[in-house]
């Protein structure tokens, strides 16, 4: 990952990946701030500089070794981000910037699916979610209920309170008090995805199961004030080579 403040070590929205499962082909970062801004600039009404990191991975297919003849590559582009906790305008504008990046990448790599994940500091009733989910699918809302495990978590933020968290405000201006038409409306961490163009040799993703990870560490503490999310995808291409992520 790359520090959100280029001049000093700070938070990043980087990636941990298993080199036996995937190969990193490309990595980049862009700041969530208006066009013409410099790296590290704070955008709009945000309190802190924010970034979105992107990576293109080649997936090592489980059955590729037994396939006959050259096979198309399984590839996926992943975007990871952390929206500001104070800037209401910044969260909407950040969503628009990321949507622009996804659209441009789709034009450059039409057969490559994209997965967007992160801490969006926004419930699913927000403008940011509406903008992104207009083009992307939500993994948690695309899997049958039997394959979703929330472990009773009503929100993905818990402020170190775990499953007892029931507040109507997250950090800063994050409002969790709106309508709760769906069980995951107050989730402010999301996993969204978009398949590429359905051409021969293109990669397609299908979520199989999703989980809100409520586990504690060995010392009894939570690793974060948010519950992590987990999603398992089936990746396929026209040649029927398959792999699970």
Phi, psi and omega in degrees: 000167182238131182302139178290343173245100190304335185275351182204158178297135180199186179302146173226166177245053187276196187229140165250130182214154181271113183292344176279343181259324183220160176238128179284121180259330183201143177219136179207170180217146169223150183271145180272081181208164186300154176307139181093351178287162177264159176303130180095351180290147175275134185260136172054234183261019181292157176269332185226157173294143182228150182229166167230123178257144181233148178214139173253124181245144167265128182268129176279104185292139183297328186250010185295326184296332182266358180287149181264128178079173180297139183242144174299151181277139171276118180231153175213141174256128182243135176241135180230137187211170176216105181284158182291147181271348181252318190280104178293315177295318182301323181293319178291317180293325177296319177299320179294319179297317180293321178297323176298317180297318179295318180297316180295320179293322178298324178290323181280324181230073188296339181265005185255120177289161180229140178239127178247126179219163178152186175263108185264357180045037182213133173289171183281003172265006187274165176295322180299316179294319180300318181295313184286321182283353174291335180244335182252156176262150179265120182302319183291337180259009181244359182252143178299148187305326182296340182255017176245130177236112176259349180056025179088003181283120178275338176221157178274344170269141180220358176051040178071009180266351180068215185289351178277354181297129180216020183287158180265359177231137170274216175279150175059239183260016184284107186263119181253013189268359184290188181294144183243066184290338178229156185301330184259015183303323182272007173290123180254001170248134187226159168233111180245155178209160178218127175283157177279188178295136186280067177258164175302128179091355179282157178266138175234142178248145174220117179292136181256320180205152181225152184210138165270120187271108183255012183296148172261163173283173183300331181276003178092349180275156172277147180287345183203164173277003171241151170277129175295158174247149177227137176223135175254125180247146167264124179255128180225157173229173186301335181276002178074013171291133184233152174205150177254139177249000000 
